[in-house]
């Protein structure tokens, strides 16, 4: 009798943890690299948009690094206990969005160079992560 109740409680606990995991994270909402109206943009609007994207990225990167550090800590704790694995956000939504913004910025810089806008803005180099969320080896 006790064993049967224990099994029910264990199944309910595992199901509750499983369903709580399905709520972890969020879907990525990356911006499109090329957008309609890009060809008609003036040099001033290209410059303004690249500056705006760069400001947004500077705000975003610390949050991405902090989330990476938190994930690493939870994964290490998950090696000892299984429960932290249920609270991991494996969606990498911030990383995907940051890489999309970087690609958009670089595309706009290229558009400005092609239009001879005299841009002094440079391309943003690749981040230490790619859109899948794994660290890239430095070559």
Secondary structure, DSSP 8 states (H G I E B T S, - for coil): -HHHHHHHHHHHHHHHHHHHHHTSS-------SS-TTTTT--HHHHHHHHHHHHHHHHHHHHHHHHHHHHHHHHHHHHHH-SGGGGG-----HHHHHHHHHHHHHHHHHHHHHHTT-----------SB-TTS-B----
